[in-house]
Amino acid sequence: MTQGPIGIVAAMAAELRHLFDHARTAHERRDGIWQEHHLEISGRPVIAIRSGIGMVNAAAATEHLLARHAPAIVLNAGCAGAHRPDIMPGDIVIGDRAVNTGAVQILPSGEERHLGLGYEVAGERIGPAEFPTDPKLLALAREAARDFAPPPWPDNLFWPTGIPRRPPAIHIGPVSSADVWTQEHRRLDLLHARHGSLCEDMEAAAVAQICALHGIPFLTIKDISNNEYHRPSDVAEFSDFPIEDVGKRAMGLAARLIGRLD
């Protein structure tokens, strides 16, 4: 599984910086628009890239990573918003699949039909919108999570009112992706009911799709930055976005997983 380097795609510098706490920096390299971070974690070569937020950015960064460096595996780690009321800030979601929830047909009735495994139009194949996680990577992530104690959510950051504080929990399930920040509860409920999704981001399914095209094993790990069921985030100015902690726990678990690769 690990003949080449390990690739990591993160959306934001605020997420990626937490990986550096677990790595030795070999060097940095600018290649066109991409700033590559060549690292070493547990003696293994790692190439990390900040893609920028959004599905197109994530896909472009992943294609660059695969074309230039032929990684043996690709990990996507960062933050996400919860799709269940009980999933709290600081919790971790290990994705057992990634789903592009924006891949829908809007029928005349207004009903949405998710594309799922794709379809054909006039002989042209529309690719799948659901991407299962590589089973070996998922098994290693489960193993790495068994004795992992994520740092608690800081007292000075928002915790839902009326919810007793607890240590971060680790969940395993689908991660949904689209260029959408969902706040309406009915829509969150619909997405969870349709896909079983535990959280949403704007990158994982795009990274997964590029990896699937090239046959590269993929896994996403997300930590929860917001739960819209308890309080709507400020999506105008992001004044309450927990920038200091986004990705911290996901990157910690990703580093532990890398240490278990054979």
PyMOL commands that set and color helices and strands:
alter all, ss='L'
color gray80, all
select helices_A, chain A and resi 13-20+55-69+135-146+185-195+204-214+248-258
alter helices_A, ss='H'
color red, helices_A
select strands_A, chain A and resi 6-10+24-31+34-41+44-50+73-82+92-100+104-106+112-114+119-121+124-126+130-132+170-177+199-201+218-226
alter strands_A, ss='S'
color yellow, strands_A
deselect
rebuild
show_as cartoon
